[in-house]
């Protein structure tokens, strides 16, 4: 069936309108699909606290702070300083070792010279005298005895002022060798040192108790 001119024009207009409608539909649909989806509604996110929540009744009270921090300076109550104590103890140990270290070849003068600067002049005279008595010097010479002494300080037993003095309990070990069997052992002595200017000198030594002999 052939269409006349009027019918052809009408059909063309319908096709054009249909194509325009189809194009608009496609364009609007593509625009909606490419748009970003709506943002979700904000939601509160719980955050962990740095410390757990504890009821006030369960929190222990803080520990009491000591009245003083650090140890007390005990030297404020003593007639000597820490440096004095160090010097006095060194002088005591040096004396104790020298006192019990000797040789049968050593004269009283040489023995006394070792003690110089470690003891008072009065004590030095007493010790040199004892060293040279026949009851001590005789066996030492005949037995060719050689003695070696070592000492350790056990404690402070007392101290005084005017002049400043410290008394130590000192353990002295003595090892003696010679041509004959001799007694070697250890003893506990009370050794007192006093301050003389910038020095500490031993002014007394006496036996406190004996160890193994």
BAFI-3210 file (N, C-alpha, C; in Angstrom, 3 decimals, decimal comma, padded with zeros to 6 digits):
// residues 213
n [1|2|3|4|5|6|7|8|9|10|11|12|13|14|15|16|17|18|19|20|21|22|23|24|25|26|27|28|29|30|31|32|33|34|35|36|37|38|39|40|41|42|43|44|45|46|47|48|49|50|51|52|53|54|55|56|57|58|59|60|61|62|63|64|65|66|67|68|69|70|71|72|73|74|75|76|77|78|79|80|81|82|83|84|85|86|87|88|89|90|91|92|93|94|95|96|97|98|99|100|101|102|103|104|105|106|107|108|109|110|111|112|113|114|115|116|117|118|119|120|121|122|123|124|125|126|127|128|129|130|131|132|133|134|135|136|137|138|139|140|141|142|143|144|145|146|147|148|149|150|151|152|153|154|155|156|157|158|159|160|161|162|163|164|165|166|167|168|169|170|171|172|173|174|175|176|177|178|179|180|181|182|183|184|185|186|187|188|189|190|191|192|193|194|195|196|197|198|199|200|201|202|203|204|205|206|207|208|209|210|211|212|213]
n.u [000,845|000,683|001,655|000,230|001,361|000,729|000,278|002,832|004,319|003,136|003,805|006,580|006,833|005,866|007,826|010,069|009,369|009,236|011,886|013,133|011,987|012,949|015,717|015,890|015,083|017,125|019,345|018,675|018,492|021,120|022,443|021,368|022,341|025,055|025,430|026,646|026,054|023,823|025,234|025,875|024,062|025,539|027,266|027,708|030,819|032,127|034,895|037,892|038,757|041,724|042,202|040,577|037,257|036,731|034,884|034,806|034,989|036,490|039,054|042,331|043,815|046,491|049,940|051,562|053,871|057,288|058,697|061,214|063,220|065,486|068,570|069,607|072,157|074,540|076,928|076,671|076,252|078,552|081,987|083,723|084,387|083,200|085,376|087,410|086,934|087,510|090,270|091,225|090,592|092,187|094,732|094,674|094,535|096,939|098,796|098,210|098,924|101,667|102,579|102,456|104,131|107,247|110,777|113,338|115,767|115,494|116,199|115,543|115,510|114,955|112,479|111,011|111,127|109,353|106,971|106,817|105,052|102,675|101,994|101,793|104,544|105,020|103,714|105,168|107,710|107,158|106,379|108,685|110,421|109,196|109,544|112,229|112,807|114,261|112,745|111,165|112,768|114,761|113,653|112,815|115,151|116,629|114,945|114,765|112,573|109,902|107,379|104,116|101,605|098,092|095,149|091,767|089,004|086,462|084,448|083,322|083,954|083,961|084,151|085,652|086,066|088,167|091,130|089,950|089,017|088,956|087,922|088,585|087,439|089,546|090,476|093,308|095,355|098,016|100,799|103,423|106,621|109,460|112,457|111,599|108,552|106,018|103,620|100,814|098,163|095,108|093,809|091,602|091,640|091,627|091,937|092,976|092,809|093,944|093,284|095,729|096,512|096,505|096,650|096,116|096,907|097,889|097,327|096,971|096,853|095,301|094,660|091,594|090,147|090,976|091,397|091,591|094,452]
n.v [-001,180|002,029|005,179|008,412|011,776|013,346|011,457|010,321|012,457|012,723|010,272|010,542|012,634|011,422|009,432|011,022|012,364|010,146|009,277|011,452|011,386|008,887|009,417|011,375|009,905|008,013|009,672|011,012|008,826|007,832|009,970|009,930|007,431|007,872|009,662|010,396|008,158|008,789|010,113|008,114|008,260|009,959|008,102|007,540|006,630|004,571|005,339|003,998|004,471|005,822|004,925|002,558|002,919|003,276|002,703|005,233|004,238|001,925|002,600|002,474|004,248|006,695|005,740|006,543|009,256|009,181|010,977|012,011|012,049|009,725|008,559|009,324|011,665|010,408|011,366|013,882|013,617|012,650|012,906|012,990|013,071|011,528|011,263|011,351|008,944|007,103|007,583|006,978|004,241|003,148|003,738|002,168|-000,480|-000,555|-000,313|-002,676|-004,723|-004,169|-004,454|-007,205|-008,259|-009,330|-010,221|-012,568|-011,519|-008,859|-005,944|-004,348|-001,597|-001,350|-002,547|-000,756|001,453|000,800|001,191|003,857|006,867|005,576|004,984|006,403|008,073|007,102|004,600|003,371|003,126|001,272|-001,015|-001,597|-002,200|-004,528|-006,167|-006,629|-008,076|-010,778|-013,119|-013,108|-012,390|-014,354|-017,064|-016,290|-015,705|-018,117|-019,956|-018,940|-017,363|-016,048|-013,741|-013,030|-010,697|-010,059|-008,008|-007,273|-005,079|-005,425|-004,031|-000,891|-000,109|001,910|005,508|008,761|012,208|015,152|014,410|013,570|010,239|006,809|003,525|000,385|-002,941|-005,418|-008,028|-010,003|-011,893|-014,176|-015,594|-017,745|-018,777|-020,995|-022,700|-024,531|-026,071|-023,750|-021,748|-020,563|-018,312|-016,591|-013,551|-011,463|-008,077|-005,008|-001,930|001,336|004,497|007,847|011,254|013,286|016,253|016,358|013,643|010,173|008,271|005,233|004,602|002,673|-000,858|-003,868|-007,219|-008,669|-011,092|-014,477|-016,279|-019,257|-020,984]
n.w [000,000|-000,957|000,391|000,408|-000,129|002,118|004,098|004,287|005,324|007,837|009,036|009,165|010,944|013,291|013,685|014,122|016,464|018,175|018,144|019,316|021,877|022,749|022,784|024,788|027,001|027,234|027,735|030,134|031,861|031,869|033,127|035,691|036,599|036,726|038,758|042,109|044,840|047,524|050,512|053,380|056,407|059,152|061,723|065,077|066,352|068,769|070,905|072,306|075,627|077,225|079,776|081,818|082,919|086,240|089,129|091,634|094,267|094,105|093,494|094,617|097,385|097,065|097,665|100,748|100,852|101,719|104,475|104,059|101,184|099,879|101,441|104,799|105,716|107,471|108,370|109,364|111,998|113,050|114,215|112,102|108,548|105,477|103,773|105,671|107,017|105,008|104,611|107,176|107,405|105,393|106,385|108,660|107,620|106,183|108,258|109,782|108,003|107,658|110,271|110,849|108,945|108,316|108,419|109,282|108,639|108,965|110,690|113,906|113,533|110,795|110,734|112,280|110,600|108,570|109,809|110,187|109,832|109,895|112,491|115,822|117,407|119,983|120,029|117,999|119,151|121,173|119,691|118,207|120,248|121,290|119,088|119,094|121,420|123,244|123,472|121,248|119,059|119,113|118,396|115,864|114,446|114,681|113,493|111,012|110,184|108,218|107,863|106,640|106,462|106,232|106,131|107,109|107,565|109,889|111,255|112,706|115,979|117,875|118,337|118,718|119,845|119,757|120,518|117,181|116,739|115,671|116,237|115,006|114,349|113,453|111,357|111,205|109,228|109,408|107,906|108,314|107,398|107,530|108,707|110,502|111,643|112,194|113,965|112,305|111,723|112,489|113,843|115,779|116,135|117,980|116,717|117,013|115,521|115,293|114,429|113,128|112,318|108,885|108,689|109,577|112,321|113,855|117,203|119,053|119,558|120,242|121,261|120,461|120,137|119,456|116,407|114,497|115,458]
ca.u [000,000|001,500|001,134|000,288|002,330|000,317|000,517|004,293|004,769|002,660|004,615|007,918|006,753|005,742|009,134|010,982|008,984|009,623|013,339|013,486|011,628|013,883|017,006|015,789|015,033|018,469|020,268|018,321|018,814|022,580|022,836|021,032|023,194|026,431|025,472|027,151|024,978|023,698|026,124|025,144|023,872|026,659|027,011|028,683|031,714|032,689|036,359|038,381|039,401|043,086|042,115|039,242|036,458|036,631|034,120|035,704|035,166|037,424|040,399|043,083|044,414|047,916|050,831|052,094|055,221|058,148|058,963|062,467|063,586|066,902|069,107|070,088|073,604|074,916|078,164|076,353|076,226|079,842|083,073|084,608|083,699|083,355|086,769|088,217|086,754|088,264|091,693|091,512|090,542|093,376|095,879|094,551|094,890|098,370|099,517|098,022|099,726|103,087|102,867|102,641|104,987|108,637|111,706|114,427|116,903|115,124|116,558|114,510|115,457|114,266|111,079|110,407|111,014|108,132|105,804|106,842|103,966|101,452|101,711|102,347|105,925|104,990|103,405|106,281|108,774|106,709|106,379|110,078|110,966|108,668|110,117|113,625|113,003|114,903|111,747|110,589|113,836|115,528|113,036|112,727|116,453|117,038|114,068|114,735|111,146|109,427|105,945|103,336|100,317|097,015|094,143|090,455|088,235|085,148|083,443|083,732|083,456|083,751|084,840|085,694|086,401|089,157|091,206|089,059|089,583|088,061|088,412|088,115|087,675|090,340|090,944|094,654|095,829|099,480|101,388|104,843|107,414|110,789|113,085|110,857|107,107|105,627|102,176|100,241|096,741|094,447|093,343|090,763|092,287|091,016|092,944|092,486|093,559|093,545|093,600|096,845|096,596|095,864|096,975|095,558|097,973|097,467|097,897|096,794|096,388|095,190|093,974|090,198|089,901|091,810|090,782|092,324|095,888]
ca.v [000,000|003,226|006,328|009,668|012,732|013,769|010,344|010,172|013,515|012,404|009,165|011,062|013,416|010,485|008,783|012,010|012,551|008,940|009,252|012,492|010,867|007,819|010,010|012,036|008,862|007,429|010,666|011,230|007,617|007,767|011,006|009,478|006,306|008,314|010,539|009,722|007,733|009,664|009,759|007,485|009,120|009,795|007,184|007,752|005,490|004,631|005,343|003,394|005,423|005,405|004,190|002,023|003,656|002,520|003,435|005,871|003,478|000,823|003,110|002,482|005,550|006,738|005,345|007,719|009,666|009,286|012,348|012,430|011,240|009,403|008,210|010,424|011,854|010,072|012,053|015,115|013,302|012,070|013,890|012,851|013,053|010,285|011,225|010,985|007,515|006,373|007,721|006,255|002,790|002,784|003,773|001,003|-001,688|-000,492|-000,623|-004,072|-005,562|-003,943|-004,943|-008,662|-008,650|-009,135|-011,298|-012,776|-010,693|-007,469|-005,413|-003,569|-000,275|-001,482|-002,836|000,493|002,365|000,452|001,674|005,314|007,471|004,803|004,917|007,485|007,800|006,307|003,212|002,850|002,726|000,045|-002,147|-001,914|-002,867|-005,892|-006,906|-006,986|-008,839|-012,076|-014,174|-013,036|-012,336|-015,602|-018,049|-015,766|-015,849|-019,517|-020,669|-018,205|-017,158|-014,941|-013,604|-012,203|-010,378|-009,410|-007,542|-006,785|-004,398|-006,030|-003,059|000,199|-000,413|003,151|006,687|009,838|013,537|015,940|014,404|012,643|008,895|005,728|002,196|-000,644|-004,372|-005,804|-009,419|-010,064|-013,243|-014,240|-016,817|-017,767|-019,879|-021,077|-024,026|-025,386|-025,812|-022,630|-021,525|-019,494|-018,246|-015,295|-012,986|-010,280|-007,035|-003,685|-000,967|002,704|005,523|009,202|012,244|014,152|017,137|015,748|012,220|009,301|007,426|004,226|004,867|001,524|-002,134|-004,906|-008,426|-008,799|-012,534|-015,269|-017,238|-020,526|-020,825]
ca.w [000,000|-001,057|001,120|-000,324|000,410|003,468|005,032|004,477|006,232|009,180|009,553|009,452|012,173|014,408|013,909|014,722|017,870|018,919|018,346|020,318|023,208|023,126|023,140|026,092|028,028|027,427|028,320|031,544|032,625|032,052|034,077|037,034|037,003|036,992|039,934|043,319|045,729|048,687|051,621|054,482|057,572|060,094|062,822|066,162|066,546|070,128|070,976|073,540|076,533|077,588|081,030|082,037|083,886|087,481|090,140|092,594|095,502|093,908|093,220|095,877|097,698|096,753|098,749|101,442|100,459|102,896|104,894|103,428|100,030|099,912|102,741|105,628|105,752|108,844|108,756|110,082|113,425|113,410|114,284|110,945|107,264|104,718|103,317|106,837|107,273|103,980|104,905|108,411|107,162|104,616|107,294|109,545|106,876|105,868|109,492|110,173|107,114|107,956|111,627|110,832|107,819|108,706|108,059|110,248|108,217|109,146|112,006|114,567|112,919|109,508|111,032|112,724|109,463|107,824|110,539|110,234|109,067|110,110|113,923|116,624|117,819|121,203|119,675|117,206|120,088|121,849|118,756|117,876|121,439|121,318|117,957|119,374|122,646|122,988|123,342|119,904|118,058|119,116|117,507|114,493|113,808|114,608|112,562|109,738|109,941|107,388|108,090|105,718|107,082|105,467|107,081|106,653|108,607|110,079|111,692|113,591|117,318|118,613|117,821|119,692|119,360|120,529|119,047|116,489|116,680|115,259|116,593|114,072|114,587|112,289|111,272|110,625|108,916|109,389|107,365|108,659|106,847|108,142|108,666|111,428|111,632|113,057|114,030|111,498|112,010|112,363|115,099|115,701|116,918|118,095|116,266|117,119|114,795|115,638|113,404|113,475|111,158|107,723|108,665|110,589|112,852|114,829|118,526|119,939|119,003|121,272|120,808|120,879|120,263|118,560|115,503|114,494|115,634]
c.u [000,876|000,802|001,229|001,233|001,962|000,571|002,005|004,815|004,348|003,497|006,009|007,921|006,642|007,069|010,095|010,649|009,384|011,115|013,791|013,164|012,580|015,232|016,985|015,791|016,399|019,405|019,958|018,646|020,306|023,038|022,546|021,931|024,601|026,515|025,903|025,989|024,923|024,575|025,319|025,042|025,003|026,261|028,086|029,485|032,318|034,198|036,780|039,066|040,769|043,113|040,690|038,527|036,254|035,817|035,056|035,967|036,206|038,842|041,172|043,682|045,897|048,762|051,391|053,528|056,077|058,439|060,227|062,753|065,086|067,352|069,609|071,612|074,067|076,137|077,898|076,309|077,559|080,932|084,067|083,760|083,874|084,784|087,702|088,131|087,533|089,753|092,076|091,526|091,755|094,620|095,867|094,984|096,378|099,195|099,428|098,860|101,209|103,477|103,166|103,430|106,430|109,473|112,803|115,664|116,662|115,443|115,390|114,365|114,695|112,775|110,352|110,207|109,764|106,890|105,737|105,757|102,660|101,042|102,280|103,759|105,970|104,717|104,534|107,408|108,408|106,808|107,804|110,738|110,499|109,300|111,530|113,843|113,507|113,885|111,105|111,682|114,598|114,918|112,968|114,046|116,836|116,204|113,984|113,294|110,894|107,898|105,320|101,958|099,348|095,900|092,862|089,753|086,846|084,079|084,118|083,122|083,213|084,456|084,781|086,077|087,424|090,210|090,231|089,739|088,505|088,704|087,752|088,332|088,316|090,748|092,286|095,044|097,345|099,927|102,899|105,493|108,791|111,324|112,381|109,358|106,767|104,114|101,798|098,750|096,199|093,978|092,482|091,321|091,439|092,104|092,326|093,405|093,038|094,016|094,685|097,099|095,833|096,098|096,214|096,651|097,404|098,137|097,707|096,346|096,375|094,369|092,553|089,837|090,752|090,939|091,523|093,808|096,598]
c.v [001,222|004,371|007,563|010,608|013,144|012,680|010,151|011,220|013,231|011,293|009,640|011,845|012,513|009,827|009,733|012,213|011,356|008,880|010,281|012,003|009,786|008,393|010,688|011,031|008,276|008,403|010,883|010,022|007,487|008,790|010,570|008,355|006,752|009,214|009,752|009,345|008,642|009,173|009,154|008,447|008,883|008,920|007,402|006,488|005,569|004,553|004,786|004,437|004,910|004,652|003,738|002,840|002,793|003,317|004,030|005,038|002,392|001,299|003,173|003,853|005,541|006,367|006,587|007,999|009,785|010,745|012,885|011,504|011,003|009,109|009,432|010,482|011,630|010,847|013,382|014,890|012,746|013,142|013,782|012,772|011,696|010,155|010,848|009,489|006,683|006,408|006,922|004,747|002,330|002,759|002,564|-000,277|-001,721|-000,839|-002,106|-005,008|-005,414|-004,523|-006,442|-009,138|-008,312|-010,343|-011,381|-011,947|-009,205|-007,019|-004,647|-002,186|-000,310|-001,753|-001,562|001,475|002,064|001,031|003,200|005,889|006,734|004,776|006,156|007,100|006,924|004,842|002,602|002,359|001,416|-001,164|-002,557|-002,634|-004,318|-006,754|-007,400|-007,772|-010,238|-013,192|-014,200|-013,127|-013,653|-016,656|-017,578|-015,967|-017,319|-020,307|-020,027|-017,963|-015,910|-014,905|-012,675|-011,965|-009,706|-009,066|-007,135|-006,138|-005,020|-005,002|-001,907|-000,090|000,832|004,291|007,777|011,148|014,173|015,070|013,388|011,287|007,903|004,406|001,167|-002,030|-004,924|-007,274|-009,433|-011,524|-013,209|-015,611|-016,758|-018,994|-019,847|-022,487|-025,016|-025,084|-024,710|-022,442|-020,342|-019,465|-016,850|-014,834|-011,757|-009,238|-005,768|-002,662|000,424|003,653|006,889|010,166|013,178|015,069|016,536|014,263|011,484|008,327|006,457|004,536|003,719|000,313|-003,138|-006,063|-008,475|-010,251|-013,239|-016,138|-018,552|-020,270|-022,110]
c.w [000,000|-000,361|000,262|000,400|001,812|004,499|005,324|005,470|007,661|009,803|009,947|010,753|013,389|014,747|014,590|016,189|018,726|019,188|019,390|021,727|023,688|023,527|024,499|027,239|028,322|028,127|029,797|032,406|032,893|033,090|035,519|037,512|037,335|038,198|041,154|044,199|046,937|049,835|052,748|055,650|058,559|061,262|063,882|066,378|067,932|070,069|072,315|074,379|076,929|078,900|081,226|083,092|085,109|088,467|091,179|093,830|095,357|093,630|094,523|096,125|097,387|097,964|099,428|101,022|101,696|103,215|104,264|102,276|100,055|101,336|103,495|105,578|107,183|109,313|109,454|111,588|113,921|113,439|113,130|109,677|106,599|104,205|104,463|107,106|106,264|104,265|106,148|108,191|106,352|105,497|108,218|108,847|106,538|107,103|109,824|109,308|107,429|109,317|111,642|109,621|108,191|108,274|109,123|109,895|108,493|110,573|112,605|113,953|111,597|109,714|111,465|111,577|108,640|108,481|110,594|109,322|109,197|111,568|114,606|117,069|119,067|120,893|118,866|118,116|120,790|120,930|118,373|119,055|121,493|120,227|118,285|120,646|122,321|122,780|121,962|118,852|117,979|118,196|116,051|113,755|113,633|113,603|111,194|109,279|109,082|107,523|107,051|106,334|106,120|106,441|106,380|107,844|108,676|110,433|112,426|114,962|118,154|117,903|118,881|119,037|120,304|121,215|118,453|116,359|116,263|115,654|115,685|114,663|113,322|112,402|110,554|110,454|108,779|108,885|107,594|108,034|107,506|108,051|109,587|111,303|112,641|112,985|113,150|111,778|111,821|113,719|114,843|116,666|116,928|117,806|116,292|116,365|115,217|114,562|113,923|112,282|109,999|107,633|109,763|111,018|113,876|116,164|119,497|119,151|120,134|120,753|121,361|121,105|119,247|117,665|115,600|114,601|115,239]
res [x|x|x|x|x|x|x|x|x|x|x|x|x|x|x|x|x|x|x|x|x|x|x|x|x|x|x|x|x|x|x|x|x|x|x|x|x|x|x|x|x|x|x|x|x|x|x|x|x|x|x|x|x|x|x|x|x|x|x|x|x|x|x|x|x|x|x|x|x|x|x|x|x|x|x|x|x|x|x|x|x|x|x|x|x|x|x|x|x|x|x|x|x|x|x|x|x|x|x|x|x|x|x|x|x|x|x|x|x|x|x|x|x|x|x|x|x|x|x|x|x|x|x|x|x|x|x|x|x|x|x|x|x|x|x|x|x|x|x|x|x|x|x|x|x|x|x|x|x|x|x|x|x|x|x|x|x|x|x|x|x|x|x|x|x|x|x|x|x|x|x|x|x|x|x|x|x|x|x|x|x|x|x|x|x|x|x|x|x|x|x|x|x|x|x|x|x|x|x|x|x|x|x|x|x|x|x|x|x|x|x|x|x]
***
